[in-house]
Amino acid sequence: MLKVLNVPAGLLLLLLPSLVSANSVQSTLSVYEAQDCKPVVDKMLSRQDIDRSQLTKIEYITIEVKPGEDFGEDYIYEAWLNFGSCTGNMVISMDRACFIRQSYKTGTCSKTDLSKTGLRNKLE
């Protein structure tokens, strides 16, 4: 007979980072605050060909999520990136293990404004 292990959701969230692949950036992190996700943000910027010379500020924030008393504390971390090439931000939203949940742009920021190739094309 198959036995089913009943694991509380809060405990499962604590165990999730240990299930991460040993080759991932997240597997090397000890996350205690939003700034600890910086290596993940850096890797995403590199993958998306973001022109770092246009980057004027990165602000890391912590958002406390309260799903209910049974689940304990949970957090979402966000990196808000400001660029000199546009008015607005790029936002990278991550879970408490620094896995990227979503990213989006605000204001007038577009991929063309932020990428190295897009800026070169605008100047030509």
N, C-alpha and C positions, 0 to 999 in steps of 0.2 A: 504494500500500500504506500502511495506517495504521501509524504508528510509535507505540509505547507508551513513555511516559517512566516509568522506574522510579525513584520517589522514596522514600527511606527514611522510615519512619514518624516518626522524630524530627524530620526536616527539615519534614515536613508539619505537625507540631504548631507549629513555629516560624513557618510561613507562614500558618497559620490566622487569626491576628489581622489580617493584612493583607487578608484576604478579607471582613472585616466591613463591613457597610454604613456609609457615611460619616455617616449620620444617627443611628447608635446611640451610646449612652453609651460602650460599649466601644471604639469607634473613636477616642475622645478620650483614652484612658487609656494610660499607660506603666506597666505593672504590674511591680513589683519585689518587693512584699511584700503581705500580705493587706490591710493598711489602704488600699492603693491602689484596692481595690474599693468603697470607701465610697460613691461616687456611684451605683453600681449598687444597693447596699443601700438608700440613701435613696430611689431611684426606686421600688423594690419596696414599701417602706413606704407611700409615697404612693398607689400603685396599689391596695394592699390596705386602704386606709382605716384604717391602724394609728394608735391614739391615742398620739402621741409624748410626751404629758404623763405617761403611765404607764411610759415607758421609763426604767429606772434605770441601765442599763449596756449597752454594746456591746463585746464582746471579739472581736478578730480573731485567728484562728490559722492557721498554715500546717501542712499535713500533706504530708510528702514521700512520693511514690508511687514505688516501685521495681519497675517491670514487668519489668525485665531489663537486663542490661548494654548491650544493643544500642540501647536507647532513650534513654539519658542521663537527666538529671534531669527530673522532672515533679512538679508540686505541685497540691494541692487547697487552696483557701482557704475558710475558714468564718467566718461572723459569728454569734456567740452573743449573743442579745439577752435581757436580763433585764427583767421588768416588775413593777411594784408591784401590779398587779391580779391576779396569779396566782403560784403556786409552780411554777417550771419555766422553760423557755426556748423561744424560737423560734430555730431554726437555719437559716441560709441557706448552702448548700454551692455553691461556684463552682469552675469550672476555672481554669487559669492565665491565661486571657484575661478573667476575671470574668463569664463566661456562667453563669447560674444553672443548676445541675444538678438541684437539688431544694431544697425547704424543708419543714420539719416542726416540730411543737411537741412539747415534752416536759413531763412532770409534769401539772399541772392546767390548763395554759394551753390555752384554746380560742379560736376566732375571736371568740366573744362577749366574752371577757375582754380581747381586744386591740383590737377595732375601736371607733371612736368611736361608732357607732350602737348597738352592743351594750352598751357601758357606759352610754349614756344610757337605754336601755330597762331596764337593771337598776336604775337609780336611780329610775325613775318608779313 
